[in-house]
């Protein structure tokens, strides 16, 4: 009976930790199991219950849903992407693209751990798309110059 009770309490605790049972339901079912257990193994069962009903470990502070400290990472990506149109071309656009992918992976990890939306997610995404657009314009410009070069060579022949 003691092993059966311990197994039942362990299964009950696992259901509670996985979120399938509320605190009230968990306590009610645990009390019902303890009330049903009678006999000489009552002290052993109580010790097993104490061991099994320990509160779950506290969540680390880093996984809390409080917003992260503000940083300039998202701003730097947007500034680099915007400056790439004016004075950098792909020399600023490629690093901004790489930084935005790294930033997006960090933001995704933080959002999945905390369950909250990261405040810089929009800026990082905007910087990524600005960089992509600039790279497309740069490639089109290179194609245009290549065609002009070929036309100039062929016209001299």
ABEGO torsion letter per residue (X at the ends): XAAAAAAAAAAAAAAAAAGABBAAAAAAAAAAAAAABBEAAAAAAAAAAAAAABBBBBBBAAABABBBBBBAAAAAAAAAAAAAAAAAEAAAAAAAAAAAAAAAAAAAAAAAAAGBBBAAAAAAAAAAAAAAAAAAAAAAAAAAAAAAAAAAAAAAX
